[in-house]
């Protein structure tokens, strides 16, 4: 099983030039807004969950 997974990852890397990628939960506009809010003093988890609408996986 391990060998098969390694072979599959090698194929993906060869085809895409990278590993298995993950799409971003934030659009460029939301990312910009989040950065501005964090700079002004808001906590990153609070910004993500309450103001941007992204789940953090951790309770606030």
C-alpha positions in Angstrom: 0.0 0.0 0.0 2.8 2.4 0.9 4.5 1.7 -2.4 1.3 2.4 -4.3 0.8 5.8 -2.6 4.4 6.8 -3.3 3.9 5.8 -7.0 0.7 7.8 -7.2 2.3 10.9 -5.6 5.2 10.6 -8.0 2.8 10.5 -10.9 0.9 13.6 -9.6 4.2 15.5 -9.1 5.3 14.6 -12.7 1.9 15.6 -14.2 1.4 18.9 -12.3 4.9 19.7 -11.3 3.9 19.9 -7.6 2.3 17.7 -4.9 -1.3 17.3 -4.2 -2.5 20.9 -3.9 -5.3 22.4 -1.9 -7.4 25.4 -3.0 -7.4 28.4 -0.8 -10.5 29.1 1.4 -9.9 32.8 0.9 -10.3 34.9 -2.2 -7.7 37.6 -2.7 -10.1 40.2 -1.4 -10.9 38.3 1.8 -7.2 37.7 2.4 -6.5 41.4 2.0 -9.3 42.2 4.5 -8.2 39.6 7.0 -4.6 40.9 6.9 -5.8 44.5 7.5 -8.0 43.4 10.5 -5.1 41.4 12.1 -2.8 44.4 11.7 -5.3 46.6 13.5 -5.3 44.2 16.5 -8.0 41.6 15.9 -7.0 38.0 16.8 -6.5 35.9 13.7 -9.0 33.1 14.8 -11.7 35.7 15.5 -11.1 37.4 12.1 -11.2 34.1 10.3 -14.4 32.8 11.9 -16.5 35.8 12.6 -15.5 38.4 10.0 -14.3 36.4 7.0 -16.4 33.2 7.4 -13.7 30.6 7.5 -13.7 27.7 10.0 -10.5 27.5 12.0 -11.0 24.0 13.4 -10.4 25.3 16.9 -13.1 26.7 19.2 -12.8 30.4 20.0 
